[in-house]
Amino acid sequence: MALSGKQFPIAAGEHRATIAEVGASLREYTFAGEPVVAGYREDELMPACDGAVLVPWPNRVRRGQYTFAGQIYQLPVSGPVIGHALHGLAVYERWFEVERTPSSVTLGIDLVPQPGWPFEVRVEVAYAMDATSGLTITASAVNTGSVAAPFGAGFHSYFSLRGHPLTDAVVQVPAARRLVVDDRQIPVADRPVAGTFDLRAGRKLGVDRFDDGFTELTYVDGRGTARVSTPSGGAEIWFDEAYRCVTVFTIEDLVRGIPAVAIEPQTCVPNAYNSGDGLIVLRPGDTWTGSYGIAPLS
């Protein structure tokens, strides 16, 4: 079996995507043969969480430690360089097929009780392709256990620069504030965007590089919209109001020397398990859902 597991291709019109079993990852997405996301091969190990679903938390939990309902928990530390628990419990797990059509697939995972996270939540993610509007990704979660559970969600797609370097990319994010972090990349404050960090009108990267969270997002008719574009096209990313934070991450070499820009919609800020900023508490039987989408720019 391929390193990314079973493959679930979906298509509508000139839109094509493949979802991988491991991580329920958006492994590839093309429009009219041109890449929309910066994907990877099915026989490659998913690079840098490319396209993965981030549950039951996105981004970081400081040193893997948090307190919930009066109890102190220790998660496995999965980021050895900075020593935090990164991107949840489902990135390198196999998801199961729930439902499938030629233009859509739903994958699910049961997050089981384990050291540092003794809760029970089922998560499902539906990928649906439309010949006009592109790809819509709808996530849902339900607490199947007997106690309340902390929860957060996010997505980690990298967008193709169509053969251009990072210097040529233009990034647009509808955010009025950015997170200020300490030397271990944990938020300690937020500030109004200004200068380099103001991406609301679109900003050419040039020499600037990002690993930054943004909040106070603007929504129009219930949706926020971000973009990554180059002289050869790009992608538009929309997200509903379930997502209150966006992380922008630039990388010079995602895989095989290919640069990319990640636009990551997230329900909460990094370290929300400690700060509570955006943290969702699912009581037994509670459900959560959120949607975001991707469309090509020509």
N, C-alpha and C positions, 0 to 999 in steps of 0.2 A: 504493500500500500504506500502511496505517496506520503511524504513527510507532513503534508497539510491535510491528510485524511481523504475521505470521500469528497467528491466534487459535485456541486449542485448548480448547473448552468441554467440561466433564465434569459429570456429575450423578448423584445417587443419592437417591431419596426427595425431601425438600424442600431438599437441599443442592445448590447450584450454584456452580461455580467456572470461571474462565477463566484459562488459562495463556498468556502472551504469548511469542512467538518470541524477542524481544529480551530477553536476560538470563534466559531460562526463568522469567520473573517471574510470581508469583501476582498477576495483575492485579486480580482480584475474587473474592470468595467471599461468598455470601449463604446464609442459612437462612430458609426461609419468607418470603422476600422482604426480610429485614432484613440489613444489612451486618455481616459478621463481621470482615473486614479493611477498612482504609481504602484503597480502591483508586483507580484513575485510569482515564480514558477511553482507549479504544484509539487515538484520534487525538492523544493527548497524549504528549509526551516523558516517559518514566518519571521521576517526581519523587523526588529524594533516595534513589535506589536502591530504590524501593518494591517489595518482593516479590522482589527479585533474589537469585540464587545467587552467593555470594561464594567464588570459587576462582581461583587456588590459594593464596590467603590471604584471611582476613577482616580487616576493620579496617585497621590502619596498619602500614606498614614505615617506620621512622624515616628521613626524607629519601630514601627509596627505596634506601638502601644496606644491603647485608648481605654476610656472608661465609659461603660454603658449600663444604665439601670443600676448604678452603684457598684458594679463589678469591674475589676481591672482585667484587661485582656492583652495577650501578647501574640501578634500575628507573626508568621515567618517573615524574615527580612529578605526581600527579593531584589533589592537594589544595593548590591555590595559596595558600590562606589560612594553613595551618600547614605546608605544604611537605613532605608525605609522599606515599608511594604508597598509595592507598586501595582496599580492597575487591577486589583481584585483577584478573584480566584478562578476565573473561567477562561483566561487568555490561551493557555496551552492544554485545555481540556477538550474532549470530544463531545460535541453537541449532537442531539438526536433529531431525526426528521419528524416533524409534526404533520406537515401538510405540504403538498407540492402540486404546481400546475406548470405549464410551459413558460409562464411569465412571472411566477412567484414561487417562493419557498419560505416555509416557517421552520426554524430550528429552535430546540429547547434544551434546557439544562436544569437539573435539580441540584441546587447548591445545598450540600448536606452539612450537618453539624461536624465541626472539626476543631482542633486546638486553635484558640484565638478567635473563632467565629462559630459558636455553638448554636446556630440558628438553622431554619429551614425555609428556603425561598425557591420557588420555581420561576425561571425566567424564560420567556419566549421572544424571539426576534423574527419579524416577518419582513422579507425583502420582496418588493413588488415593483415590476418594471412596467412603464407605460410608454407607448410609442411617441407621445407628445411631450409629456412632462418629465420623463426620465425615471429615476429610481427613488422610491419612498421606503424608508426603513422605520418600522414601528416596533417598539420594544414594550413589553409588559412584564409585570412581576406580581406574584401573589405570595403572601406569607402562608405556607402550608403547615407551619408548626404551631406550638401551643404557647409561645412567648413572643413578645415584641422583638423585632429585629431591626438593626441599623441598615440603611440601604442608600446606595447612590449608583448612578449609571452614566456611562459615557461611551463615545465611539472614537476610534483612533485611525481614521483614514488619512492617507497621504495622497496629495494630488499631483498629477503629472505636470511637468514643466515643458512637455512636448519637445525635448531636446535642447532647451535653453538652460543656461546657468541660473543659479539663484539671483545673481545680480539683476537679471532681466525681469524677474517675477514682480507682479503687482498684487498686493494683499489688501483686501478691504474687509473690515470687521466693524459692526455697528455697536461699538462699546465706548462708554464715556469714562470708565475707570479701569485701571490696571492694578494687579496685585503686586505689592512690594514684598520680596522674599528675603530671608536671611541667607547665610552662606551655605545652608543645607537645603535650600530651595523650598522652604516652608513659609507660607504667607505670614507676615507680621503686621501688615497695614494695606490700605489701598489708597491710590492717588488719582486725581484727574489725569486723563491721558493728555500728553503735551509733547510737542516736537516729534521725536522718533516714534513714540508710542501711539500717536493719534492716527489710527487706520480707518477712520470713518469715511473719508472721501477716497480712500484707496492710496496706497503708498508703494512706490517702487523700492524694492529692497536695497539695491545698491550694495553697500558694504554692511548694512545692518543685518543682524541675525537675531532670532527670537527663540526663547523658551519661556513664554510669558502667559499668564492667565488674565483674562479680561472679564469685567462684570458691568453692571448697569447697562444692559443691552437694550437696544431699541427694537420694538416689535411693531409691525404694521399689519393690521387685521390678524393678530395672533401669531405672526411669524417674524423671526429675525432672519436676515440674509447676509451671508459673507461670500467673498469671491477670491479665487486665486486665478490670475490671468497672465498670459505671456503674449508676445506678438503672434504666436501661432494658435492661440485659443487657450481655454482653461476650463474652470468649473465654477458653478454657483452652488452654494450650500445653504439650505434653509433649515430652520429648526423652530419647533413650537415653544410655548412658554414653560414647558416642563424643564427646559434646559436654560439655566440661569448663568452659566459661565462658559466661556470659550477659551481654550488654550491654543495658541499659535506656536508651532515648533518647526524650525527650519533645520534641514539636515543635508550635508554636502554629499554623503554617500549612504543612501538607504540600502541599496543592494547593487552589486556589480558597477559601482561608481556612479550610479544615477542619483542626482539631487532631487529633493521633493520638499513640499510644504504641507505640514499637517494642520488641519483646522478641526479641532476636537470639541464638539458640543458636549457639555457635562451638566448634570443636575446640580452639582455642588462644587465648591472650590476645593483645591488640594487641602488635605488634612481636616476635612469636614468631620471626620469621626471624633476629632478632639475639639475643634472650634464650634461645631454645630451649624456652621454657615452653609445652609442649603441641605443639611442632612435630612433624609426621609426616614421616618420611623413607621415601619409596617407592623401593625398589630395583627394578631391571628385573624386570617381571612381577608385582611386589607389587600387592595390591589393598587398598582401604579401603572401608568402608561405614558409614553412620550413618542413623538415622531420627528424625524428629520429627513431631508431629501437631498439628492445630488442631481444636477442637470449639467450637460456640457455647454460650454461657451465656444462659439466659433470665432 
